[in-house]
Amino acid sequence: MSRTVTTTEETPAPPIRARFSTAGALERLDAGDLSLLQYPGSELESGGHQVWLRRRSEKVGHTALGLLGPASGATVSVTHEGVVARGSLGDVEWCLGWQQPADGLFGWGLQVTNTGETVVELDAVCTLDAALTPWDALRRNEFYVSQYLDVSALGSGGGTMLAVRQNMPGDVTPWLALTCTRPVAGWCTDALQLASADKTGLDLTADLPSERLQHEHTLAGLQCEEISLAPGESDTVGFRVVVEADHPTASSDGDVELVRARLAAATWPVAPAALPEGTAVVSTLFGPVSWLHGEDLAADEFLTVTGAPANHVETGPDGRPWAYRAGDAHVVAGSKERAVVRPHGHILAAGEGPGPHDTASAVTVWMNGTVASQLTRGHADAAPLLSVRRSYLGITHAEGVRVFVDTGDGWRLLGIPSAWAATADSASWWWRSGGHTVVVRTTLTTGELRVDAHVKGGALPLLLAANTGDSGHDEGGLLFSDGRASAGGWLTRRSDDGPVCLRVPLLPGECPETDRTLVESIPRLEGPPASDALAEFLPWLAQDAVIHYQVPRGLEQFTGGAWGTRDVCQGPVGLLVAAGRADLVREVLTVVFAAQQDDGDWPQWFEYLPERRAPGHRESHGDVVYWPLLALGDYISMSGDTSILDERAGWVGEQDLMPGTPIREHVRAALDHISTHRAHDARLPAYGHGDWNDSLQPADPQVARWMCSTWTAELEIKVFSTLAEALQAEDRGLAGQLRTMAGDTQAALREHLLVDGELAGYAIMDEGGVELLVHPRDIRTGLTHGSLQMIHAIADELLTPEEARAHVAVINDHLDGPTGIYLFDTPVAYHGGETHVFLRAEAATFWGREIGLMYTHAHLRWVEALLRLGEADRAWRALQLVVPTGLGAAVPGATARQSNCYYSSVDAVFTDRVDAEARSSRMFDPKFGFEGGWRVYSSGPGLVLRLVSEGFLGLRWRAGDVVVDPVLPHSLHGLVATLVLGGTRVRVRYRVAGSGTRVRSVRINGVEVPTVGEPARYRAGGARIAASDWQDALSVVDHREVRMDVELG
């Protein structure tokens, strides 16, 4: 039975509440309303918080035993304070007791006794996966929480303590300090420092590194000095924690005496209480784990494991193959899985139509043994039918569906396989062990999730165990050594001599096949070798874009489920444009406009499934209101369908959902909202609550009030211009008004924000004048150059050719990194989490995502700008950096990474923010280390697809007209692309000469068609085929597929 111990005395310090499993593991540990644990223990395993006793051996590595949880082999007794656990490690008897002397204080006391006949050398380690975050927020994403936890070593030498500060901007700043009663010999700050080579948990065989790493698995760990015990001797060590509800200043050595005073004011037991014999801990299949990792396959066997021929083979550092394509499968060797930081994962989705709906299902599979997890139907945040796998370092294992095999020495948990293969709707694993191979296959259809397992080479017992989180499922007895289920929510399926199958039904009766039309409709490339990497990657990008559209979530960003207003108007719309599905773009727009609030604005995100819509206004960044208008303008320009303006869409009121009105009224409401939210110069938009880079929200609300974002102003110009062109025939008066507004904004931008020939990122504008930020004149932020304002000005053709070239020169000199374009020329200053100028940019501790400066979304806009400039070779090289294999080929320092998914950032391997500032020049060294960031969940895949179809291939449908405006390097001479254009499948062959931009001729089925020039500001423009000429050309060919030849010169 779990027991709860609660501190009730009212003190300024937060009350500590601890709940233990029967094996002594902490299932919850809270300080007030904050969780102190990220990965709590359970009846099955211990979690991230642990006290380790180690027999030291410098030669063979220390022998470590975790004293909490089912792997301890202990007996556990209950005290009025908590628990006391007793056990032994060889000839050393140990006793560990929970200590909680007052609010804001807790810890463990450990006593060790040498019962042997020789001297033993010991030490103890305490690890605490501190969160300092409300439980609900923590469970939305532990990685995100870690990115804002500052872990600092305070004091020096043996007096070192670790301070953990929750930097996330808020009303208070919670803080704790982990201390030791004996001198400290080592410490750590992140679980990645202790991760085992196979990422199956923590490896305590070596001393703690005593170096700071701020990654995504915060783990404060202290190692005490060596304890030498002669026969019969005893000694003690204590690990004690002080928690503060609010610590406004950054952690510093000045905190050391305050912590010591707090500890000294409390009465701590010298040693754990002497109690009668307790209850023996019951071991489980997850504690201690007996692993079975697959043996490496011979190269020829690995290359034929799926039965399909191998193509696009990747090799590892030793020259052996470690990934390839086989048919529609991506196949990976266990050797590559061991080399990556982020394990290979994949999201399978199933749905009866191309669009999102409440019966769409998704499941996440992981190469390293979790064969299914986070099975959802409808909304990604709905209660999952299978639990979420939360840590990629193996802090916990009892999640999702796990597979065990008995090779003769008991059940063994399958870990890294010999090989793994992923397709759009399935994943397969092969574990070779001696003469046997365990084969597992997971498939997802609209009707069910199915996991099948069998053994080749002779029968072996198999066990499938699924954590459903449903207390009605109580089949977990096989997971405990005594056979009695002590943890609900498990389904198990066992076979002793044959195949075994686990099925989770999703829909009753006969179910339709999953609709794959979107993935099948995206551009396909073939031809010159220069196109191979992108051609291989495009179907996987389409898969990621479909996930973002239908069941939005990612591998690291596993929660989500809603549509970001800004995101859906870019990524899914880009996917649908590339797939030639204007009808679905219209459907998306009707849903987006139905999410508009009756104040004219949109929320930052909204629920797109009808049954989850609810009233209430939410804040959004100042740019969000523009994106639906831009998507609408693009749609009308593409389709010529102005009838959408008469489509009725509902409204979201503060208290109620309101009846629908024509979308043209929504447009006017949005424009009214924009007109009332202006900067000091009313020609420019107000900053509001932020722009695209929300990490730069000002720490001072007064600064935010007077700020203007250049990027938002540029977006406003583009939106007004695009919408004016789209509405010209429908509403000439509104179109004229929009053009005037765009002209006014552009005039103000040039007057205030383009200074000394360079665009500023922001400006603070008030009666006192204009202060430029992110500009050579910036005296506030430390940032001299920013890419976003430059990239978008070029991509939207807002600059003269001379100005565009000048800004490209700035980018070349200060912002062009080996992995892509950086957001700024230097890191934002870090002050221990204190926010002086910006909120999240100064609070984050992890050097990654937008904090790490190379955010792929911005880089894609740079590719767009290069296409506008006609820089065909450079644009193509820049696009290759988004392809994982292309990045690896171009950047020597790129670390191994999964090669069939989109990465939202590329993160230089600085240990923390301080290191990034000190060595910022290394960002520009291609030999420096660069890791892949978060995967799948992003508007980026849809943007890439649209860049390829409308940018590089240059094929754009415009209300019946066809624009042919490619930008291709000479290395793509002979490229053949197949895509859908205006509902017709077109197979296009390109003959590239000269600049790769000027269209010399267009032929359809061998017959040249008439064209007129398409204007472009920075390069030779393309050609436009009038709708009548296009239809005339199609009238004499088979409409199912048209052959087009485009000659560039």
N, C-alpha and C positions, 0 to 999 in steps of 0.2 A: 504493500500500500504506500502511496506517496504521502508525504507529510509536509505540512506548511508551518514555517516559523515566521512570525511577524513581530517587528518592533512597533510598539504602540505609543511609547512615551513621546509627547510633543516636544520637539527641539527644533532649533533652526536648521539642523542638518536633516537631509531627507531620510525617511524611514526605510529600513532595509527589509525586504521580504524575500525569503528563500523557500523554494519548494524542491524537495529531493525525491529521486526515484528510490525504489527499495534497494538498489545497489549503490546508493550514495551519490549518484550523479545529480548535478543541478539541472532540474527541468525548467525552472524559472529563477531569475535573480533580478529583483527590481529595486531601484532607489526612487521612492516616490512613484511618479508615473512613467519613469524611464526604465527600459530594459538595460541591464548591465551586460547581457550576453547576446552575441549575434547568433551562435549556433548551439542552442541548449542541448543538454543530454536528454535521454529517454530511458525507458526500461531496456532498450536494445543496445544502446551505445552511450559513450560518455560525453560527446560534444567537444567544443573548443576549450572550455575551462577545465584545467586539470592540474593536479600536483603529481609530479613525477619523482620517484626515487630511483637513483642510478648507482649501479656498481661501476666504478670508473675503470677504464682500461684504455690507455692511449694507443696500445698496439692494435687491438682488434675492434675498438669502438666500445663505447659505454653500453651496458645493458640497462635498459630503462623499463620501468613498470609504472603505468598510470594507476594511481591509487583510488580513483573514483570511477564507478561504473562497473559493468558486468565482466570486464576483462581483468579486474583486480585480483580475483581469487580470494577476496577478503570476507570477513564477517562484519556486519553492520549493526550497530546499536543506535537507539534513539535517545537523545538527551533533551533537556528543556530548551537548549540552544539550537539543536540541529541533529547532526549525526556524528558518530565516531566509527571509524573503520579500522579493522586490524587485519594484518596479514604478514606474509614473509616474502623475502626475496633472497633465496638461498639460505644462508645462515643468519641473515639479518631479519629480526622481527621489527615490525613497524606499527605505529598507532597514529592515526590522523584524525583530528577533531575540528569541527566547525566552530568558529569563534565569532561572536556578535555582541560585543560589550556595550554598544550604544548606537543611536541613530548615526548614520553616515559612516559607520565603521563595520568592517567584517574581515574575516581572514581564516587561515588554517594554521593549526599547530601540529607539528610532526615530531614524534619521538622515535628514535631508532636504537636498537640494542643488538650488539654482536653476540650471538649465541654460539658461534663457532670457536675454532681453536687457533685461528690465525688472524692477523690484522686485516681489516677490510678498509678500502678507500671508497667513500660514498660522496654524493652530493644530492641536492634536491633542486628541482626546477618547478616554478609555478607559471602557468600560461593562463592569460585572461583575454578572451576575445571581446574586449569592451565595446559596447555600442553607445551608451548614453543617449538613447533615442527611444521615443514611445514605441511600444510593441507593434502597433499597426503600421507605423511608418517604416520600421525596421523590416517587416516582412514583405513590404513592397519591393525592397531591393537592398540586400546586405552590402553588395559591392558599392552602391552609391553612398551608403552610410559611411563605409570605410574611407571613401574619397575625401571626407571632410573631418576625419579624426586626426588630430595632431598628437603624435607620440614622441615625447622628448625625454631623453635621459638627463636627469638633474643630479647635481652633486658630482662627486668624482671618486675614482677608485672604489674601494669596498663600500663606500657610503652611497653608491648610486641608487636612485629610485627612478621609476618611470612614471611620467605624468601623461595622462590622456585627456585631451581637451576636444569637446565637440564644437567644431568651428562653424557649423551650419548657421547662417544668420538667423536670429530669432530673438525672442524677448529675454532669454537667459542663455548662459553658456555653461552647461554642466561640465564637470571636471572630476577626475579621480587620480590618485597616486597609488601605485603598487610598490610596496617596500618589503624588505627582508630583515629579519632580526640578526642575521649573520652577515658578514661582509659579502658583497656581491662580486662574483667572478666573471659574469657574462650576462648579456641581455639581448633581446630581440624586439622588433616592433611589428613584424608582419609574418604571417604563416608561410609566405613564399620563401622566407629565409630558412625554414625548417622542413619544407616540403620534401617528401621522399622522391626518389628519381622517377617513380612511376605514378606520382601524384595520387597515391592511395592513402595519404594521411601524413602525420608529422613524423620526422625522423630525429630522434633524440640521441643518436649514437655519437654525435660530435658536440663539442662545446658551442654555446650560443655565440654568435659572431660579434656582439658588442658594436654593431653598426646600425645606422638608421636606414630603413627602407619603408617608404610610404606607398603601398600598393593597394590592393583591393580586399585583403584579408587581415584587417588589423588584429594583431596578437601581441599584447604586452607580455613579455616573458622575462623572468629573473632566474638566474642560476646562482646558488649560494657557493661559497668557497668550499673546498674539499673538507670532508669530515673523515678523519682517520680514527677508527675504533679498534682498540685492542680487545682481545677476548673478554667478554663479560661487561664491557663498557657500554654506556648509553649516552646519547646526546640529543639535543633538540634544535629545531629550526622553525621559525614562524614566517608566514607570508601575510602581510596585513595591508588593507586597502582603506584609504580615506576618500570619501565622496563629498564633493561640494555641489550644491544645487546651482550655483552661479559663480563663474570665475571670469570676469570681464576681460582681464588682461592675459596676455600670452604667458605660457608656462616659462618659468625662469628659475635660476638658482635661488632667488629670493623666496620661493615656495618651500624650500627644503626645511627651514626652521619651523615654518607654520605647520607643516605636516608632522614633524617630530613632536611639536607641542600637542597637537591633537592626539597623537598616539599615546604620548606620555600621560595625558589627562585621563585615559581610560584604564580600566583594570583588565589585563589580559592574562589568561591562565598560562602558567609556566609550561605545562604539558597537558595533553588530552586527559580527560577524566577517566579514572579507573572504573570500568563497568563490567557487569557480568557478560558472559559470552553472548554475542549477538547472533543474527540470522545469517547463514551462509549465502553469499551472492550466487545467483544463478547465471551461469555464462550463457551467451547467445551466439548465433551464427554471425552477428555483427560485432561481437565483443567477447573474446578476441577473434579477429578475422583470420581465417586461413585462406590465403589467396591462391588462385591459379591464373597465371598470365600465360598467354599463348606463346609457343615457341616460334621463332622466326622461320618463315618458309623459304625454301630455296627460290632463287630468282625466277626460274622457269615455272615453278608451281604457283608462285604468287601472281605471275602475269597471266595465268590461266584459271585462277580460282573461281571466277564467275562463269566460265565456259564461253565467254565472248572474247574476241580478239582485243588486245591491248593497244591503245593509241595515246598519243600525247603523254609519254612516260616521263615522270619526274624522277630524278635520282637524288639520293642523299649525299652527304659529304664523303662517304666511302665508295661512291659510284654505283651502289646497288639501287635498284628501283624501289621507290617507296610510295608512289601514287601514280595513277593513270586513269584513263577513261576506257570503259568497256561497254559498248552500246550506249545506253542512257544512264549508266551508273558511274559514279566516282568511287574509285577503289583506293584504299589507303593501307599501308603496312603498319604493323605494330611499332616498327622502328621509328617511323615518322611521328606517331602519337607520343612516343616517349620524348621526342625532341621539341615539341611545341609547349608553350606556356598555357595557352587556352586550348582545352581538349577539343577534338573534332566533335561537332554536334550538327544536328539537322532537324528541321521542323517539317513534319509531314502534315499536309492539309487535305481535307476532302470536303466537297460541296457539290450540290446538285445544279448549280448555275455558276456563271462567271463572276457574279457579284457577291457581296457579303449578305449573309442572312442568318437567322437565328438557329439554323440547323447545321451550319458550317462547323466542322470539327478540326482540331489540330492536336498533335502530340509531338513532344520533343524527345529525340533519341540521342544517346551519347555513345561514342565509339568505345569508351573505356568502361563499359559494363552495364550502364543503365539503359536497358533495351527499350524502355518507354517511360515517360514521365510527363506530368502536366497535361494530361488528356482533358481537353475542354470541348464543350459543345456550345456554339454561339459565342458569347463574350469571353475573351481571354482571361478576364478577372472573375468570371463566374466560378463557383466552387468546382475545383477540378475533380475529375473522376479518378485520377491518379495524382499522387503528391508531386510537388515540384522538387527537382534536384537543385539545391541551393548553393553548393560550394563546388568550384572546379578543382580544389586542392584535396578533396577527400576528407574534409573535416567531419562530415557525416556521410553515411552510406545507406542508411535504411530509408531510401526514398525511391519512388517510382517502382518499376519492375526490375528485380534482380534475379540472377540465375545462379544456381548452385549445382555442382556435380560432385559425386562421390567416386574418386578414383581408387578407393580401397583403404583410405586413411581418414574417412569422415568427410563431411560436407565442406566443399571449398567454393569460395565466392569467385565468380569469373570477373577478371579485371581487364587489362589491356589484351585485346585479341591478337591473333596472328595476322588477320586481315579483316577489313570492314568495307562494306559497299553501301552506298546510298543512292536511291533514285527518288523521283518525285513522290512516290506513294509507298516506298518500302525501305527497309534497311536490313542488312544481313551481316552476321558476325561469324568468324571461324576461329576457334581456339584449338590449336594443335598441342597435344600433350602425349608424348610417347607415340604409341601406335593408334591413339584415338584422336578424333577431331569432333568437338562439339560445334554444332551448327545451329544458329538461332536466326529467325527471320521475323521481323515485325512489319505488319501491313496495316494500312488504314484505308477504309472505304467509308462511304456515307453511312453505312449500316453498322459497322463494328470496328473495333481495334482487335487485332489478333496477333498473338505471339506464339510461334511454333519453335520447338527445340527438339533436336534428335542428335544421336551420336553415330559417327562413322567409325568403323574399325572394331566394332563389338559393343554390346550393350553396357551402359553404365547408368546408375540411378541419377535422375535429374529432378530438380526442384525449382519451380517458378514461384516467386514470392512478390506480391503486388501490394504496395501501400496505397490504399484507396482513401484513407482518412475518414471512412464511413464506419462509425462504431458498430453498425449492424453486421459488418464483416468481422468475424471472430475466428479466423482460421490460422492464427499465428503460433499455435502450439509447437509446430515443427521448428520454429526459430529459437526456441529455448531448450536448454540441455535437459530440463526436467519434463519437457513435453507439455507443459501447462501454459496456455496463452496468458501472458501478463500485459499484452499490449493489443488493444483492439484496432480495427481498421485494416486488417490484412486478409487478402485472399491468397491461398496457396494451391498449387497443382503439382502433384508428384507422380513420377513414373519410375519403377525400378528396372524395367527391361525394355523400354520402347520409347517412342516419341511422346511428348507432352505438349499440351496446348492450353493457353489462357485466352479467353475471349471476353471482351467488354462490349456489350451491346450499346448502340447509340440511337438507332431508330428502329421501330418495329416494322415487321413485314418486309416486302420486297423493296429494295432501295435502288435509286438510280445510280449510274456510274458517275464518278467525279468528273466535273467539267474541266477539261484541260485546254480549251480553245485559246485562252489568252497566251499561255506559254507557247502554244503551237503557232501563234500568229506573229510573234515578235520577229524582227529581222534575223535572217540566217545568212552567214557569210561563208564563202569558199573561194579558193583561188590561191593567191601568192602566199608564201610562208609568213610574211609580215602580218597577215590577218589571223594566223592560227590561234594565238593565245586568246584574242578577244572572241573569235568564233566559238572556241571551247567554253568560254566563260558566259556568253550571253544567255544560254538556257538557264543557268544557275542564277544569274541576275534576275531573269524573269520569274523564277521560282520565289526569290526573295521579295520581289516587287508584289507578287500575288499575295504572299503572306502579309505584307504591310497593308494591302488593300482589303483582303477578306477577313483575316484573323490577326490583327496587328499585335505583334510581340516579337521578341528577338531571343537570341541565345543568352546574352547577359541581361538584357532588359526584358526579363521574362514576364513581368506584369505590364499591363497596358490595356489593350482592348478597345480603347476609344480612338477616335480620329483626332489628331491635331489639326486645327483649321489650316494652319500654314502648310503642314505636311501633306495633307490629302490633296490640296490644290496643286502640289508639285509632283510627288512620287506616284500615287495612283493615276493622276491625270496623265503624267508622262508615260506610264505603262500603257494606258488605254489609247493614247495618241499613237504610240509606236506600234500597237497591235491593230490600228485602223478601226477602233471601236468608238466612233463619235457618239453612238447611241448610249453607250455606258458612261461616257463623259457627261452627257445630259443627265443621266440618273444620279451621278455623283453630285452634280450641281444642285439638283432639286433637294437632295438630302442636306447639302451644305447650307443652302438658303433657308431651309426649315430650322436650322440651328441658330439663325440670327436672332439676337436679342431685340426687344422692342425699343431699346435705346439706339439702335442702328449698328451696334458693334457686334462682334462675334466673341465667344469665349476662346481661351487658349486651346481648349480641347472640348469635344462634345461626344455624346453617345449617339452612334449612328443607327443602332438597332432600335426600331420603333418602341418596343416594350420597355426600353430602358430610358427613354426620354423623360425629362422632368423639368419643372419650372425652376427659376432661379438664375440670377445673373452671376457671372464669374468674370474676374479681371482677365485682361490679355495685354500683350505687348502692343506698342503703338503701331507696329507694322501689320498686325493680324488682319485688320479690317480691309486691307487692300487685296489680299490673296484671292478671296472669292470673286472680287470684281475682275481681277486679271484673268482668272480661269474662265469666267463668263465671256470676257472679250475674246480670248483665244478660241473658245468654243464657237462663238458666232462667226469669227473670221474663218475658222476651219470648215464649218458646216454650212454657213449661210442661213442657219435656222434661227430667225428672230422670233419664232413663235414661242420659244422658251420664255420670253419676257412676259407672256400672258399665262404661263404655268403658275398655278397657285401654290404657295408654300406657307406653312405656318410660321408662327413667331414664338419665341420663348420670353414669357413675361416673368417678372419677379415672383409672382404668386401662382400664375397659371400658364398653361400652354394655350396659345391664342389661335383663332381660326386663320386660315390661309388667305393671302392676298396675292395679286400678280407679282412676279419677281421684279418687274419694273419698279414697283413701289418699294421693294427691298433695296434696289439700287439707289433710289433717291434717299431712303433713310440712311444708308451707309454714307452717301455723300454729305448729308446733313451732319452726321456724326463727325466726319472728317473736318467739315467747315468750322465746327465748334471746338476742335482740339488742335490749336495752332500754337506755334512758337511765338516769341516776342515779336519777330517779324512775321506777320500773319500770312505771308506767302509761303512759309515753310511749316511742315507738320510738327506737332509737338512730339517729344520723345515718349511721353506717357510712362508706361510701366516697363519699357525696354524695347529692344529691337531684336534682330535675329540672334545676335550674340548676347544672350541674357546673362552671361557671366559678368558683363560689364555694367550691370545696374549700379548706379552710384550709391555709395554708403550714406551720403547726405541727401535726405529727401528734397531739400531746397535746391540742390544742384540738379536733381532729376526734373524738378519743376521747370527750370529754365534751359534744359538741354534740348538740342536738336541733333538728330542722327542724319548724317549725310546719306547713308545707305537707304534710310527710309524715305528721304526726299527723292532720291533717284528712283526708288520703287514707285513713289507717287507719280512721278513724271511718266514712267513707263505705263502704269495702270491707266492714267487719264488718256494717254495717247492711244493705247491699244483699244480701250473702250470707245473712244471717240470714233476711231476708224470703223469699229464693228457696228456702231449705232448710226453711222452717217445716213444710211438710207431709211432707217426706221424712225429716228428722232433727230432731225437736223439741228434743232435748237439745243438739245442737251449735248450733242456732239460738239457744237461750237463752244458751249460753255466749258466742256472738259478740255478742249484745246487751249482755251484762254487760261484756265487754271494750270495746265501743264506748263504753258509758257511763263506764267508768273513764278511758278516754283523753280523753273530752270533759271530764270533771271536772278532770283534770290540766291540760289545755290552758287551761281557764278560770282555774285557780289560778296557773299559772306564766307563761303566754304571752300572756294578755290582761291587759295592765297599763295603768292610766290610760286605760282605754277604747279602747286600740288594740292590735291583734295585732302582736307582734314577728315578725320573719322567722326568727330562730333564738334559741337560748338556750344558754349554756355552764353546765352544771349539775354541781356537785360538792359536796363537804362544806362548801365555803366559801359556798355559796349559789347564786344564779342571776344570771348576767350576760346582759342582753338585747342582741341584735344586730339591726340594721336596725329601729330603733325610736327614738323621741325620747330615750330614756335611753341609747342606744348611745354609748359613749366610745371605742370601738376602731376601727370601720370607716369612720366618716365618712358612713355611710348612715343617714338618719333614717326614711324610709318605704319600704316595699316593697309591690308590688301583689299578688304571688302569694298570700300568706297571706290577704289581704283578699278577693280575688276568689273563691277556692275556699271560704272560709267562707260567703260569701253564696250562691254557686252550690249548695252542699250544704246550705243552710238550717241552719247551725250557730249562727247568731247570732239574738238577738231582733230584732224589727223595728226597735227603737230603735238597737240596736248596728249593725245593717246600714246604717241611714241615716247614722250617725256615720262609718262607714268609707267610705261613698260620698262624704261630704263631704271626707274626707282625700284620696281619689283625685281628686276634682274640683280640690282646691287644689294638689296636689303631683305628680300622676302622669298626668294626662290631657293627652296631647300632641296636636298637630294630625293626626298620622298614626296614632294609637292610644295604648293605655295603655303607659306605660313601666314597666320592671321596678323601677326605683328612682328616687328623686327627684333624684339627682345622680350623675355618673359615679364609678366606683370610682377611687381615687387611683392614679396611675401614677408609678413611681419608676425609670424607665429600664429596666424589666424585672426589677428586684429584687422578690422577693415577700416582703412584710412580713406581710400578713394573709391574702390569698387567693392561690391559685396562678394559674390561667389568667386570672382577671379582672385581675390586675396584670401579667401577662406579655404579653398580647396588645398589639400595636401598632396594629392596624387597627380603626378605629371602625366596627364592623359586626357583624352577627349578634347574639348575645345580649350581646356587649360594648357594642354600640350602643344597648342598652336597649329598642328597640321590636321585640320578637320576636313575630311574628304569632300563634304558638301561644298565648301568654299573652293576647293581645288577644282571641282567639276565646273563651277562658274568661271574659273580661270580658263579651263578648256574652251568653254563657250566664248569667252573673250578672244582667245587665240583664233577661233574659227571666224569671228567677225573681222579680225585683222588679216585673215587669209594666210596665217602662219601654219600651213598644212603639216609640215614635218614636226614642228614643235608641238602642235596640238595633238598629233598622234602619239608622240613620245609621252606627253603628259597624261594621255588617257591610259597608256600602258601601265602607269604607276598605280592605277586603281585595280588592275588585274593582279591578283596575288603572285602568280608566276612571273608576270612582267616586272613587278616590283623587285622580286628576288633576283631577276636577271640584271636589272639596272643598278641596284644598290647593294654593294658588297656587305654592308652592315645589317641588311634586313634579316631578321631572325626567321626560323622556320615557322610556318603558319598554315592553317587550313587553306586550301587553294580553290575551293568551290563555293565561296560565300563572300558577300560584300562586307568590308570593314568601314566603320564610320569614322575612323581616325587611324593615324600611324603615330605611335608614341615613342619618342626617343627615350632610351633606357636610363634616364637619370634616376638616382635613388630617391630624391625628394625635391621639393621646390627650392630649397637652399642650394642643392647641387646644380639644379637647372640654371639658377642665376649665376652661380660661380663659373660654370662651364658652358654658358649659352652658345659660345662659338662652335661647340661640337655638334650642334644641330645641323650645321652646314657641312659636316664631314661625312661623306657617304660611307666611310668605314666604321663610323660609330654605330652602336646598336639601335635598331628600330623594331619595336614590337607592333603587332596588329592590335587594334582596339576592339570596341564592342562590335558585334556582328548582327547582320540581317535586318534588324529593326531600324529603318531609315527611309526617308524619301529618296535617298541616293540611287538605289537600283533603278527606279523609274526614271530619274533624271538621266542616267547613263543611256538607257534605252532610247529616250527621246533625243539625246545628243547624237547617238549613232544614226537614227533614222532621219531626223530633220537637219542635223548639223553636218556630220561627215558625209553621209550618203546624199544629203541635201534634198530629200524628197518630201514635199509638203503639200497637203491637200488644202486648197483654199476656195471653198464654196463652189466646187466643180472645176476650177482651174487647178492645174498641177504646176507647182514651182519645182524646178530642177536646179539646185544651187549647191553642188557638192564642194567640199574642201578635202582633198585627198593627197597624201604624199605620193611621190613617184613609186615608192616601194609597193603601193597597192595597185599598180598597173595590172589590169586583167582581173581585178576583183569582181566577183559575182555576188550580188545580194538579192535575196528573195524576201519580199515583205508585202503587206496589204496596203493598197493605196485606193481610197475612195470605194472600198468594198471589193476591189479587184486584186487578185494576187499577181504581183509584178516581179519578174525576174530581170534584174538590171546588170548589165556588164559595163564596166568602166574602163575606158582607155585614157590613161593619165599621161599628160605631157606638160611641159612648161611649169607654171605656178601651181597647177592642180586646182585652180578655181574657175577659170574662164571656160564657159560652156561653148564649144564650137558647133556641136550638132547633137540632136536627139533623134533617134530612130525607134520606131515601134514596129516590130516584126520586119525589120529591114527597110522600112519606108520612113524617110525623114519627115518630121512633122514641123509645122510653122511654130515659131516662138517669138516672144518679145523680151527685151531686157528686163531684168529684175534689179532694182537699184541697191547699191551697198555703199556705205560711206567710206570705208577704209580699204576696199579691194575691188577687183572686178566682180560685178554681180553675176547672178545666175540667169536662168531663162524661165519664162512662164509660158505654159501651154494653155491657151484659152479652152474653156469648157467645151465649146463646140468642136474645136479641133481634136480635143481628147476623145470625145464621143465618136467623132468621125473615124478616128484611128481604131477605136475599139470595135466599131461596127463590122469590120472585116476580119476580125480575129476571134479566137475562142476566148470568151470572157473568163474562163476558169483560171487561166494564167497567160499573162502578156509578156512578151520578150521586149525589153528596151535596151538600147545601146546608147551610152552617153560618152561623148568624146570631149576631153578637156585639153586645153592647150594655151 
